[in-house]
Amino acid sequence: MSIGRRYAQDAAARYLVDPLPYVKYSALCAAGRLHGRPRWPALRTALESAASDPTSVYEEGDIAMVAREILAGR
């Protein structure tokens, strides 16, 4: 894995545990742009935690739904 990709996954993982829903949703958007299933353990753990978050953001849907889609590799 490239250093840039690892740094991006670390950053997304760090912001996925932020208490503010908009920050968490932005981190999900970044994680979704990394393509494929997340392999970095810190990001995977943060996504698994977010997969049970019932918070809705904007009209896009809820955090849990987006996290589950990323974990599934969609």
N, C-alpha and C positions, 0 to 999 in steps of 0.2 A: 504494500500500500504506500502511496506517495506521502510525503510529509505534509503537503498541502491538503490532501484528502483527510489525513488523520487529524490535522488541526481543525478542519471544518467540522468533522464529527465530534471532536472534543467540545468545540464551541456550541454546537447544537445540543449536545448532552447537557452542558452547563445551563443553558437557557431553558431547557425543557422542564427544569425543576423550579423555575421562577414562579412566585405566587401570583403574578399578574397574568391573566388569561391572554392578553394581546401579545405579551412577550413569548409566552408558551406557544401560541399559534404561529408566530413568526418563526420560531425555532423549528416547528413542524414543517413549515414551508421550506426552510433551508434544508432540513433533513430529507425531504421529499425530492429535492433537486440533486441529491447525491447519487441517484439511480441505483436500482437493485436493492436487495435486502441489506440492512445494516449489519456489518460484521464486527465493528468495534464494540467491545463489551460495555463500555460506559454508555454509548449511544443506545445500544439494545436495551439495557436496563432502564434508561430514562424513558424510552418509548413504551416499554412494557408497563411502567408506572403510569404514563400518560394515557394508556389504553383503557384505564378505568376512571378517567376524569370526566364527569358529566357536564362540564362547562361548555356552553355554546358561545361562539365568537362570530360576530358579524352575521351574515346570512349564509355563510359558507358551511355551517354545520358544527358539530361538536368536536372537541379535541379528541375524545376517545375514538371516534370514527376515523379521523384522519390518521391517528397513531396506528390503529389496526391495519389500515390500508398500506402504510409504509412498512410495517412489520411483515405484511404478506407479499411485499415486493411489487405493488401496483403503482 
